[in-house]
Amino acid sequence: AKMKVPAHIGSIVLVLPLLLAVLQTATAQKNGIQIYSLTVDSKVSSRFAHTVVTSRVVNKAEEAQEAIFEMELPKKAFITNFSMIIDGVTYPGNIKEKATAQKQYSEAVARGESAGLVKATGRKMEQFQVSVSVAPAAKVTFELVYEELLKRHLGVYELLLKVRPQQVVKHLQMDIHIFEPQGISFLETESSFMTNELADALTVSQNKTKAHILFKPTLSQQQKSPGQQDTVLDGNFIVRYDVTRTLSGGSIQIENGYFVHYFAPEGLPTMPKNVVFVIDKSGSMSGRKIQQTREALIKILSDLGPKDQFNLITFSSEATQWKPHLVPASTENVDEAKRYAAGIHALGGTNINEAMLTAVRRLKSDNQAELLSEGSVSLIILLTDGDPTMGEINPTKIQKNVQEAIDGQYSLFCLGFGFDVSYAFLEKMALDNGGLARRIYEDSDSALQLQDFYQEVANPLLTTVAFQYPSNAVEEVTQDNFRLFFKGSEMVVAGKLRDKSPDVLSAIVKGKMHKQNVTFQTKSSVAKQEEEFQSPKYIFHNFMERLWAYLTIQQQLEQMVSASEAESQVLKDRALNLSLDYNFVTPLTSMVVTKPEGQEQSQVAEKPVEDGECGTCVPYTQYIHTIRVFIHVLRVMIFISFHCLSYPHPPSLPLPPLFASSPSTSPIFALPLLSLPQELALVVPAPIQAPPVLLTLPGPSIDRLCVNIKHSQEPMNLLSDPAQGIEVTGQYNTEKACFHWIEVTFKNPQVRVHASPEHVVVTRNRRNSAYKWKETLYSVLPGLKMTMNKTGLLMLSGPDKVTISLLSLDDPGKGLLLLLRDTDHFSSHVNGTLGQFYQDVTSRPLSLTRVGGDHEAESWTMQNPTPSVLI
């Protein structure tokens, strides 16, 4: 609901919740089913994760009730086992070939009782759900096991676990054990449900090669409010880490007759690249899609390297080249391209065939004219949101035309925007030409998704990479030839050791860098490596053999997309046999879940595949504003208005706990000038003209600095302290008296936080993570903690650091709030529009005395004994 206010003071949007909307789902205990134990045990051994989820429930009702086991798992994971124990009897899940399973439960399918137990939920997850009838006082144990190989993405491995019990649980525990023989170079955790109240429930311990993360909250810590069964635990728990690497970049690890070779060398220079961006501007791209595409393209152009060359091709019914040739990524060319990108508008049909052939001809022509630098890498990046409607519209013919034109010379990357495009069409076209496909989800962060994808391919380090092993040492090796290696990724090769293999396994990796061939050599002692993997706490049985099987299946499923019909059948047969041998639920197999007699006799779990159907994949976010937050905001607004707009006679009002500070800190609250609803006008004195910013002085001083920001349109340096390794910049709009955006950059760890009224974007290692305001966030990095609660207060803190907090008003037009605490940590080198006032400031008793300032801001001291607030 919007509160109406007088026209001359604008409006503040305050959203009140419906009480019924506070919980999206009913708790399981509503029908008498109580979860008395829930454990998640995840062992990560050399990147391969084995996760066991065990849920124990009891029926407290006086009649039979339905118990539902629901768990979300990563899309790349394979379920390996599921079982239910009811009255001491185990009911297992049996994995069979899809055709065989189909015959077994065809009758149940006809009755509509055996819809798939696994469905896609969101961008990265799949949901597994099974239900069973439970007699009064009876207990059931559910156990789900799944495995996945963690893939290195922009310099990190990510283990994602979903925590959503839907009720408080007496025994709830999550154990994550990580063992990396190469050594763990850094480790961080992030959660979308953690709060400061839950901080004591999380323990992280780490040494050179091992890490243990334990999350074990008490009943009271889980409760939303005392005495209630509603739980605060609903969201993601993420562990990110990387391993120690050398210039050779190779690590061969051996366990129980199998080996895995990880390859990601450090310190290699980035190869120059030639990029042709092929952008769909057909009518279906109109609205937010084309706006986000323009935004992303402008940012991507800024990230081009000085040795890169590029061109833009836009297409609808016809294809149009921005320039007749690829041009160097000079400042002048990039700026001109940005202006061109800003003017792209959506209109017309979709002629993918012409656009792609134009891009290939452009690269071939420029290469023949020797306009492309020697030893450079050529990439084509296609972005489209729909199927072809103009020119050649047969997808098979388009794929054939593109493959014949490229002829193995360039790599093609296809981005499908939304769900109106055939993802299978784009995936095959990309895999046929040495690239990959990616879906871009329609959401507020679509531009960031595009930028993140570009970052993955922005820094090619090697081409034509080949792994070589002694023929008498290994067999059944996975893919060992790769077209491109990009910075932040990793190549993985696995295989079996022969019976009489040498005591030392050696490997040679050859590739091409800019204008030269390179060779990397790695050796590994079989006996020493076998000894490394002996700790049962961190290792699960035959994990490396299962890693090899998992990787083989994944690669063969991918190769099937671009293989001929005969080759595809061979690949399918082998992948199916491995899936059955190692009990993996893959797109070729199904798990039949049996139940007690008298209930549905079978349900089936099948692996979802990426296709053009949206299903439940479109992300959905619901904002919930509680009455408590509403009261807090009103109290802050009343306090600020009394405190600053009515100076010098403010009433004595306490600062709400949300923004209160300890006696040892000096809080500063920066926000646009606020006006109050008309309903409160009777208790608020009429405001007078006030400066837009007030700053408190460090230490015990009660004086305030009134800061008048004079420049509005250009970004300004608000704070910079080299000793703290902190820089705060922002763009202030004097007309609206608010910050349009604020950016905080930390030197150690290297993190950038960009806040706008729409969302917060955290960038680390070229990797962007977007968070909407009022989403719970709890992220612990080495030397920095980031938290955000349901009120939308984002806090950035660390040992001996100034604490910086950001808040967005509900009305995006009102801009951002900035809160500084622990300002005594500023060094004498602090500077900037606001930082200058922390340089040897002297307190003065005068009520309004000019102190000074630079050309962007000037200040006066103003004595005021009440709590400090900056406006």
Number of C-alpha atoms within 10 A of each C-alpha: 8 11 13 14 16 11 7 7 13 15 19 20 14 17 16 14 15 11 10 7 11 13 12 9 8 11 18 20 20 11 16 21 24 22 25 16 17 21 18 21 16 23 23 25 22 23 22 22 24 24 23 19 17 19 20 20 25 22 24 19 18 10 12 17 18 15 23 15 21 17 19 21 24 20 20 17 23 23 25 23 19 22 19 26 16 19 12 10 10 16 16 17 22 20 28 21 18 20 11 12 17 16 10 15 17 13 14 17 17 10 9 9 15 20 15 18 21 20 22 23 20 17 15 13 20 23 18 21 15 18 14 17 19 22 19 16 15 16 21 23 20 21 20 21 20 20 26 23 23 18 18 18 14 21 21 21 19 18 21 19 21 20 19 16 22 20 23 28 22 16 15 20 17 19 17 21 20 24 25 22 19 18 15 20 13 15 18 17 20 20 23 22 21 24 20 11 11 19 13 13 15 14 12 13 10 14 10 15 15 17 18 16 17 16 20 18 23 17 16 17 20 23 19 14 12 11 9 12 20 19 21 20 24 17 17 18 20 16 20 17 17 19 19 15 18 12 11 17 17 25 20 23 26 26 22 16 17 24 25 22 17 18 22 24 22 16 13 14 13 18 22 24 23 23 23 24 20 25 27 31 27 24 16 19 22 13 11 13 21 22 17 21 25 22 19 22 23 20 16 19 18 15 15 22 17 11 15 22 24 24 24 23 21 22 25 26 21 17 23 17 19 14 13 11 17 23 17 20 22 15 12 10 16 19 15 12 22 19 13 14 21 16 10 16 17 20 16 16 21 28 22 30 22 21 23 26 18 18 26 20 13 19 26 17 14 14 15 9 9 10 15 24 16 11 15 20 24 20 24 25 22 24 24 26 24 21 20 21 16 16 14 16 15 12 18 12 12 20 20 12 18 21 20 13 18 21 13 13 16 20 22 27 24 24 23 25 23 22 20 15 20 19 25 17 20 26 24 22 27 26 22 24 23 17 21 18 21 18 23 22 21 17 16 16 21 21 23 22 23 24 24 19 17 19 20 18 21 23 20 22 25 25 21 14 19 16 20 13 15 13 9 12 17 21 15 12 17 19 17 15 16 15 16 19 21 20 23 22 19 19 21 19 19 27 24 22 22 15 10 9 16 15 12 14 20 16 19 15 19 19 21 18 21 19 10 8 12 12 13 16 14 16 14 16 15 22 12 14 18 16 11 14 22 12 10 9 10 20 21 16 9 12 21 26 20 21 24 23 20 23 19 22 23 15 14 21 20 15 18 20 17 17 17 10 11 10 12 16 13 14 19 18 13 14 25 23 15 17 26 19 11 14 20 28 26 29 17 20 24 28 29 25 22 19 22 15 7 7 10 16 16 20 21 26 26 22 25 16 13 14 15 16 14 15 12 13 17 16 11 8 8 10 14 19 18 17 14 10 17 16 12 18 17 17 16 20 17 19 22 24 22 22 22 24 23 18 16 13 12 18 13 11 15 12 19 15 9 12 14 13 17 9 8 12 19 22 26 26 22 23 26 22 21 19 20 20 17 13 10 10 12 8 9 17 14 11 13 10 8 16 19 20 24 26 28 27 24 21 12 11 15 18 24 25 26 25 25 18 20 14 15 19 12 10 15 18 19 20 20 23 19 15 14 18 14 21 21 23 19 21 19 24 20 16 8 15 20 23 25 21 21 25 20 22 19 17 13 12 13 12 19 21 21 19 27 22 22 20 17 22 20 19 16 15 13 16 21 18 14 18 18 20 25 20 22 22 25 23 20 18 16 12 12 18 18 19 23 27 19 18 21 21 21 26 21 20 19 15 10 12 20 20 19 22 22 24 25 27 20 17 15 15 17 23 25 25 22 21 20 21 22 21 21 16 17 22 14 13 14 20 20 20 21 26 19 20 24 22 13 10 12 12 16 17 11 12 13 15 15 13 16 14 16 11 10 17 18 19 24 22 25 24 18 19 10 15 18 24 24 26 27
